[in-house]
Amino acid sequence: MTGLLHRTAIVYDFDGTLSPGSMQQHNLLPEMGYADADIFWQEVKALNREIDGDEILTYMHLLQQKEGDHMSKERLASHGACLPYFAGVDDWFPGLASTGKQEALN
């Protein structure tokens, strides 16, 4: 090993991969007043049909529209910290980091 670390990124589609369901349904949507997350997603689908847009961008727009300045990086991080993970996820990332160091990846 040369001591040089190669910058590497692994990207996950979080919803349904690391955590059950959509990550918004666990605490963000209930805090916004949606006891049933399906109601929010129905609003997203209706707006998306109306504007013929991309559903992911539409839901992000709707979150920002409904929450305005309350939707901050810190608020999203606090919601993310409370998400339930599938079994094994908590152990996955430390192991992945260890393997990355062994392979000279940063």
FENGI-V232926 format. One line per field, one symbol per residue. burial: 1 if it has 9 or more other ideal C-beta (glycine too) atoms within 8 Angstrom, else 0. A space follows every 50 residues. Layout:
burial->???
This chain:
burial->00000000000000000010101111011101010010011011101100 00001001101111001000100011001000100000100000010001 000110
